[in-house]
Amino acid sequence: MIRQFDLIENPSARSRPQYPYLVVLQSHLLTASNLTVVAPVLHGDAPAVTLTSVAFEFQGRTYTLLAGEPTTVDAHRLSRGVGNLLAYEDDIRRALDRVFTGF
């Protein structure tokens, strides 16, 4: 089962070079849809880290979650998580609050 804040390999071969991973934003308790809300992850620090992005470390490398660019992916296209960003939950929720409330 894929859970909220799981780090997933990007299933799109076309965008994988720029966005190697996706982060699941949607609660794993929401199962009424075949779509899953995710946000893309960039290699390294983003050129302009904003209030809606979150830098994190994974396997000794730095990545940036672009929480301000959510999208949906068919849940069947998502593989098992390669990691989980639960340790960054507060930062991710803060970034999402800024996306949806402006604060």
Phi, psi and omega in degrees: 000133176277135184241160178305137180073011173292143175264122187240141173296136180296122181284351182269111179299329182292318183261353183302323179300324179273321182236086186291336183227163170235152174246131179285120179265332185286143176296140177289351178279344180270106185238012185283349184236154174276355179263148178236133179278126182225168173227146182284158179235130178265153169294140172066188176285136177296147181304323179227084179298128185246181178290349180250018175236157183226120175276142180209162178255138175213124180051043176078007180239155178264137177226165177230122175278127179262077183296338179280003180233053181292154177210177176243150178225142175301125184304331181290342180273351183270132177273179175297153179295145175263351179187181179217140182257028179303329178294341180254015185307313181300316180296319180294314180297322178297317178296318178293322176300320179293324178296315189263338180241343182086358181241000000 
